Amino acid sequence: MEGEQAMSPQLNRRMLLRAAAAGAAMAPLLGGGMAFAAEGATASAGAAQPNALPIIDAHIHLWDLTKFSVPWVVGNPVLQKTYVLPDLKAQAAGTGVVGMVYVQASWALEYSLLEADYVANLAAYDPFVKGFVGYAPLEYGDQVRSFLGALVSRGLVVKGIRRILAGEDPAFGLKPDFIRGVQILPEYGLSFDLLVKGPPQTASAIEIVRQCPNVSIVLDHLLKPNIDKREFEPWATQMKQLASFPNVRAKISGLVTEDIPGQWAPSDLKPYIDHAIAVFGEDRLMYGGDWPPVLLQTSYANWVQTAKELTSSLGAVGQRKFFADNARAFYRLTE
């Protein structure tokens, strides 16, 4: 029985969604029709120049505040605005970005499946949107299957689940039902984006990883080190522990917003990026723009250039992996 349960979601997904892989066939399944098509209809700004480094941004958020609630941006003069796909393309023009993975943006929980619909509609009309990492209530353990089934019915664009445990009690992620929820993800062909912050939560993350050896896991934002305080330990030691698990990857993303507001500098980020390169290597790191939160500190184009400079030690082959190939492999992206 357990083996049958493990296989059926993937089989059903392949059977029901084979047509959705083509893109346009997905729209009738979503009930949204052409509602969001206009947002993805612009030309693929930022297409790579000849011989330029092609970039798949593995960490992008979008939100339309005229349609959906995003509570955490309220009161922030930079982020309490609508940011949609044409805005990203305009800001990414000339950077070499050729595609993106949308990562759940902490819309109000009531909108979680609508967020999936929103991104699936964009992907149906624009191949620039290559993947979606959504929210799921993993703390319900085996009961999360009904939610995951509904989520993957949105199409093959659905690649993974993210949970932000930063702000939670460190014990939250260690509850047996939460661990069980994470362990179920491969049955649905899904990976896990994990975000924690601080030594106690990172210790919990290490235990989550230890108990989920069959789950493909990526650590968002290098787990938000305290760059503003110039703290290197115990972050560095804990990241080395996490890197010892072969199923774990990490994103170099969201770092500028961990520096002193209005005073960040590439030299502040360099020790953390160098350490990530040392412990994860060129095959297990991926680039993330963390747009639009990155705008709190700098422009998107400047962050792309900074990331190129700070990962130059990878060399041409390593940077091609970091900026595109590793994201393609981890999120099972198609061109």
BELRA-V963644 format. One record per residue. N is the residue number from 1. PHI is phi in degrees with one decimal (999 if undefined). OMEGA is omega in whole degrees, -180 to 180 (999 if undefined). D_FIRST is the distance of its C-alpha to the first C-alpha in Angstrom with 2 decimals. Layout:
N/PHI/OMEGA/D_FIRST ; N/PHI/OMEGA/D_FIRST
This chain:
1/999/-179/0.00 ; 2/-63.0/179/3.80 ; 3/-64.7/179/5.42 ; 4/-65.3/179/5.08 ; 5/-64.7/-178/6.27 ; 6/-68.2/-175/8.65 ; 7/-87.9/-168/10.10 ; 8/-60.8/-179/10.68 ; 9/-60.2/-179/13.44 ; 10/-67.5/180/15.38 ; 11/-61.6/179/15.30 ; 12/-60.8/-178/16.41 ; 13/-63.5/180/18.95 ; 14/-64.2/-176/20.44 ; 15/-69.2/-175/20.73 ; 16/-78.8/-169/22.22 ; 17/-114.2/-179/24.38 ; 18/-55.9/180/25.78 ; 19/-67.6/-177/29.03 ; 20/-65.1/-179/29.12 ; 21/-61.4/180/29.64 ; 22/-74.5/174/33.08 ; 23/105.3/-172/34.04 ; 24/-63.8/-179/36.11 ; 25/-65.2/-177/33.48 ; 26/-73.8/-170/31.60 ; 27/-56.6/180/34.34 ; 28/-63.1/-179/33.81 ; 29/-73.6/-169/30.18 ; 30/-93.6/-180/31.39 ; 31/74.9/-178/33.90 ; 32/-99.9/-180/36.41 ; 33/51.8/-178/38.21 ; 34/-93.7/-170/41.09 ; 35/-54.8/-176/41.30 ; 36/-109.8/-172/40.88 ; 37/-59.7/-176/41.97 ; 38/-61.9/-178/45.44 ; 39/-68.9/-179/44.27 ; 40/-104.1/-171/42.82 ; 41/-86.1/-179/45.58 ; 42/-71.6/179/47.99 ; 43/-62.7/-175/48.54 ; 44/-75.1/178/46.55 ; 45/-59.4/180/49.04 ; 46/86.2/178/48.87 ; 47/-57.2/-174/48.07 ; 48/-64.0/171/48.85 ; 49/-71.7/174/52.41 ; 50/-54.5/179/53.01 ; 51/69.4/178/52.18 ; 52/-76.9/178/50.83 ; 53/-80.6/179/47.68 ; 54/-72.7/-175/44.88 ; 55/-122.8/167/42.87 ; 56/-106.3/-180/39.40 ; 57/-79.9/-173/39.49 ; 58/-89.2/-178/36.10 ; 59/-156.0/179/36.95 ; 60/-124.7/174/38.64 ; 61/-118.8/173/38.69 ; 62/-138.9/170/40.19 ; 63/-160.3/176/41.14 ; 64/-116.2/-174/43.33 ; 65/-72.1/174/44.85 ; 66/-80.3/-176/46.27 ; 67/-121.8/-171/42.80 ; 68/-133.5/179/40.44 ; 69/-93.3/177/40.77 ; 70/-129.0/-168/40.58 ; 71/-58.0/-171/41.75 ; 72/-72.4/179/42.19 ; 73/-92.5/-177/44.88 ; 74/-62.4/180/47.12 ; 75/91.2/179/50.49 ; 76/-93.8/-174/50.16 ; 77/-65.3/178/52.98 ; 78/-86.3/-171/51.30 ; 79/-92.5/180/47.73 ; 80/-80.7/178/48.38 ; 81/-144.5/175/48.91 ; 82/-78.9/176/46.90 ; 83/-127.5/-178/45.55 ; 84/-121.5/-170/44.12 ; 85/-56.6/178/43.51 ; 86/-59.8/177/47.15 ; 87/-64.3/178/48.28 ; 88/-61.7/-178/46.07 ; 89/-60.8/179/47.25 ; 90/-63.5/-178/50.83 ; 91/-76.3/180/50.52 ; 92/-92.1/-177/48.67 ; 93/-56.1/178/51.28 ; 94/84.1/-178/52.62 ; 95/-87.6/-176/50.09 ; 96/94.2/179/48.05 ; 97/-71.8/-177/44.90 ; 98/-114.9/180/43.14 ; 99/-176.0/-175/39.86 ; 100/-149.0/167/37.88 ; 101/-112.1/178/34.54 ; 102/-84.5/178/34.62 ; 103/-112.3/-175/33.22 ; 104/-44.7/-170/32.69 ; 105/-106.9/-180/36.06 ; 106/55.5/166/35.32 ; 107/-60.6/175/36.31 ; 108/-51.9/-172/36.11 ; 109/-54.8/180/32.47 ; 110/-62.0/-178/32.97 ; 111/-100.6/-172/33.57 ; 112/-58.1/-180/30.47 ; 113/-75.4/174/28.98 ; 114/-66.9/175/32.55 ; 115/-61.9/177/33.02 ; 116/-62.7/177/30.16 ; 117/-59.7/-178/31.85 ; 118/-57.7/-177/35.15 ; 119/-72.3/179/34.12 ; 120/-62.6/176/32.18 ; 121/-65.1/177/35.36 ; 122/-59.3/-178/37.46 ; 123/-65.0/-179/35.33 ; 124/-64.3/-177/35.48 ; 125/-109.3/-176/39.26 ; 126/-146.9/-179/39.94 ; 127/-67.0/174/38.33 ; 128/-60.7/178/39.85 ; 129/-88.2/-170/36.80 ; 130/-103.3/-178/34.13 ; 131/-162.1/180/31.31 ; 132/-134.3/174/30.21 ; 133/-114.0/-172/28.76 ; 134/-105.3/176/27.98 ; 135/-94.5/170/27.43 ; 136/-150.4/180/24.22 ; 137/-79.3/-175/23.95 ; 138/-62.0/-178/21.74 ; 139/-66.5/177/22.86 ; 140/-87.7/175/20.51 ; 141/60.4/-177/17.51 ; 142/-61.1/179/14.18 ; 143/-68.0/179/16.50 ; 144/-69.6/-179/17.97 ; 145/-56.2/-179/15.28 ; 146/-63.5/179/17.46 ; 147/-69.2/-180/20.48 ; 148/-62.8/178/19.15 ; 149/-61.6/178/18.11 ; 150/-66.1/-178/21.66 ; 151/-66.3/-176/23.20 ; 152/-70.3/176/21.91 ; 153/-66.8/177/22.92 ; 154/-72.3/176/26.42 ; 155/128.4/-178/26.30 ; 156/-70.9/174/25.99 ; 157/-65.7/-179/28.70 ; 158/-75.5/-173/26.14 ; 159/-115.3/-174/25.64 ; 160/-166.9/178/24.84 ; 161/-123.3/172/25.10 ; 162/-120.8/169/28.08 ; 163/-128.2/176/28.72 ; 164/-92.7/179/32.25 ; 165/-94.4/173/32.20 ; 166/-59.1/-177/35.96 ; 167/98.0/177/37.51 ; 168/-85.9/170/34.58 ; 169/-61.4/-180/34.80 ; 170/-53.7/-180/33.57 ; 171/-75.8/-175/31.13 ; 172/-59.7/-178/29.38 ; 173/-72.0/-180/27.35 ; 174/-98.1/177/26.37 ; 175/-62.6/-176/24.71 ; 176/-53.3/-179/21.15 ; 177/-67.2/178/19.87 ; 178/-64.9/177/21.93 ; 179/-57.2/179/20.66 ; 180/-61.2/178/17.04 ; 181/-59.9/177/18.18 ; 182/-65.6/-178/19.73 ; 183/-61.8/-178/16.83 ; 184/-74.9/-170/14.71 ; 185/-53.4/-180/17.56 ; 186/-60.8/178/16.83 ; 187/-62.3/-179/13.68 ; 188/-104.2/-180/16.43 ; 189/71.1/-173/18.96 ; 190/-113.7/173/21.03 ; 191/-96.8/-176/23.35 ; 192/-132.6/171/24.87 ; 193/-91.3/-175/28.59 ; 194/-117.4/178/29.65 ; 195/-132.1/174/33.06 ; 196/-131.6/176/34.68 ; 197/-149.5/176/38.33 ; 198/96.2/-175/40.18 ; 199/-56.6/-179/39.61 ; 200/-61.8/180/37.56 ; 201/-68.5/179/35.06 ; 202/-67.4/174/34.97 ; 203/-60.3/176/34.21 ; 204/-64.4/179/31.17 ; 205/-60.8/178/30.23 ; 206/-60.5/180/30.44 ; 207/-71.1/175/27.96 ; 208/-58.5/180/25.54 ; 209/-61.2/-179/25.83 ; 210/-60.2/-178/25.41 ; 211/-86.9/-177/22.07 ; 212/-128.3/-174/20.80 ; 213/-67.6/-177/21.63 ; 214/-97.6/-179/19.28 ; 215/-101.5/174/20.78 ; 216/-77.9/-172/23.95 ; 217/-122.1/173/26.44 ; 218/-125.8/-180/30.01 ; 219/-93.4/-179/32.62 ; 220/-73.6/171/34.76 ; 221/59.0/-177/38.54 ; 222/51.5/180/38.49 ; 223/60.8/169/37.45 ; 224/50.3/177/40.81 ; 225/-63.0/-179/43.21 ; 226/-80.9/-177/46.33 ; 227/-65.7/-179/48.61 ; 228/-62.3/179/51.15 ; 229/-99.1/-179/51.71 ; 230/58.6/178/51.68 ; 231/-86.8/-180/49.03 ; 232/-111.3/177/47.41 ; 233/-113.1/5/45.93 ; 234/-84.9/-179/43.43 ; 235/-51.1/-174/41.85 ; 236/-62.1/180/42.64 ; 237/-65.9/180/41.19 ; 238/-67.3/177/37.98 ; 239/-66.0/177/37.57 ; 240/-64.0/176/38.10 ; 241/-61.5/-180/35.31 ; 242/-64.8/-180/32.95 ; 243/-68.0/179/34.13 ; 244/-71.5/177/33.18 ; 245/-89.1/-173/29.48 ; 246/-67.2/-179/28.94 ; 247/-89.8/-175/26.47 ; 248/-108.3/174/29.17 ; 249/-121.2/178/31.81 ; 250/-146.9/176/34.65 ; 251/-106.2/168/36.78 ; 252/-87.9/-174/40.53 ; 253/-158.5/173/41.01 ; 254/60.5/-176/42.39 ; 255/-87.0/-177/44.85 ; 256/-62.8/-179/48.12 ; 257/-79.3/174/47.17 ; 258/-92.2/179/46.69 ; 259/-87.4/-179/50.33 ; 260/-63.2/-179/53.39 ; 261/-54.5/178/53.75 ; 262/76.2/-175/56.43 ; 263/-131.9/-176/57.12 ; 264/-69.0/176/54.29 ; 265/-147.4/178/55.21 ; 266/-54.2/-179/53.35 ; 267/-64.4/177/54.69 ; 268/-68.4/-176/52.82 ; 269/-83.4/-170/49.46 ; 270/-55.3/-179/50.23 ; 271/-59.9/-178/49.35 ; 272/-73.6/178/45.86 ; 273/-69.3/178/45.21 ; 274/-59.4/-180/46.74 ; 275/-67.5/178/44.45 ; 276/-60.7/178/41.34 ; 277/-63.0/-178/42.54 ; 278/-66.0/-173/43.21 ; 279/-93.2/-179/39.81 ; 280/-99.2/-180/37.49 ; 281/77.2/-172/39.58 ; 282/-70.9/-176/40.00 ; 283/-90.7/-173/36.45 ; 284/-127.3/176/34.71 ; 285/-123.3/176/37.03 ; 286/-139.5/-178/37.34 ; 287/-83.5/172/40.02 ; 288/-136.4/-179/39.69 ; 289/-85.4/-176/42.52 ; 290/48.5/177/41.28 ; 291/-92.1/7/43.40 ; 292/-91.7/180/44.88 ; 293/-55.1/179/44.85 ; 294/-57.0/-178/46.63 ; 295/-67.2/175/49.59 ; 296/-62.5/-176/50.33 ; 297/-122.0/-174/51.87 ; 298/-160.8/177/52.55 ; 299/-80.2/178/52.15 ; 300/-60.3/-178/49.10 ; 301/-60.7/-180/51.27 ; 302/-68.4/177/52.71 ; 303/-66.5/176/49.29 ; 304/-58.0/-179/48.33 ; 305/-64.3/178/51.58 ; 306/-62.6/179/51.13 ; 307/-63.1/178/47.65 ; 308/-63.0/-178/49.13 ; 309/-66.8/-175/51.93 ; 310/-79.5/175/49.84 ; 311/-113.0/-178/47.37 ; 312/-61.2/179/50.16 ; 313/-64.4/178/49.59 ; 314/-71.0/-176/46.47 ; 315/77.8/-175/48.79 ; 316/-62.3/-178/48.36 ; 317/-67.1/-179/45.16 ; 318/-64.5/179/43.54 ; 319/-68.8/176/44.58 ; 320/-62.7/176/43.17 ; 321/-65.3/-176/39.78 ; 322/-62.2/-174/40.23 ; 323/-85.9/-178/41.43 ; 324/-152.3/-169/39.09 ; 325/-63.1/-178/37.06 ; 326/-67.9/176/34.87 ; 327/-66.6/178/33.95 ; 328/-58.4/-177/33.17 ; 329/-70.7/-175/30.83 ; 330/-65.4/-176/29.08 ; 331/-94.1/177/28.58 ; 332/53.4/-177/28.01 ; 333/-86.8/174/31.11 ; 334/-115.6/-179/32.71 ; 335/-79.5/999/36.42
